[in-house]
Amino acid sequence: MNTTVFVIPLVIAITLIVCLVKKVDILKEFRVGALEGLETVKNLLPTLIIFLTVITMLRSSGALDFF
């Protein structure tokens, strides 16, 4: 059997146990992490859109055939 079948539930269980022992508000920390992730997406999304647009334009024009 794959060890990954056991690793993921083990990591989740250890995380929950540590949070309970340290008396951390899990939902609050999850919410803070989700907001930080959305902020990161907000900052990266324009760059990714421009990057994908340029790649599509280069493919369509045939400019990538020279490399």
C-alpha positions in Angstrom: 0.0 0.0 0.0 1.1 3.6 -0.6 2.4 5.5 2.4 0.5 8.6 1.2 -2.7 6.9 2.2 -1.5 7.3 5.8 0.5 10.5 5.6 -2.2 13.0 4.8 -4.6 11.9 7.6 -1.7 11.7 10.0 -0.6 15.3 9.2 -4.2 16.5 9.6 -4.6 14.6 12.9 -1.3 16.0 14.3 -2.2 19.5 13.3 -5.6 19.3 15.0 -4.0 17.8 18.2 -1.3 20.5 18.4 -4.0 23.2 17.9 -6.1 21.7 20.6 -3.2 21.4 23.0 -2.1 25.0 22.4 -5.7 26.1 22.5 -5.6 27.9 19.1 -8.8 29.0 17.5 -8.6 26.9 14.4 -11.5 28.6 12.5 -10.0 32.0 13.1 -6.6 31.0 11.9 -8.1 29.3 8.9 -10.0 32.5 8.1 -6.9 34.6 8.4 -5.0 32.2 6.1 -7.8 32.2 3.6 -7.8 36.0 3.5 -4.0 36.1 3.0 -4.3 33.6 0.2 -7.0 35.7 -1.5 -4.8 38.8 -1.1 -2.0 36.9 -2.8 -4.3 35.8 -5.7 -5.4 39.4 -6.1 -1.8 40.5 -6.4 -0.7 37.8 -8.8 -3.8 37.5 -11.1 -3.0 40.5 -13.3 0.5 39.3 -13.9 -0.7 35.8 -14.8 -3.4 37.1 -17.2 -0.8 39.2 -19.0 1.6 36.3 -19.1 -0.9 33.9 -20.6 -2.1 36.5 -23.1 1.4 37.1 -24.3 2.1 33.4 -24.7 -1.1 32.9 -26.6 -0.2 35.8 -28.9 3.2 34.4 -29.5 1.8 31.0 -30.4 -0.8 32.4 -32.7 1.7 34.6 -34.5 4.1 31.7 -35.0 6.9 33.6 -33.3 7.6 30.6 -31.1 8.4 28.4 -34.1 11.8 30.2 -34.4 13.0 29.1 -31.0 
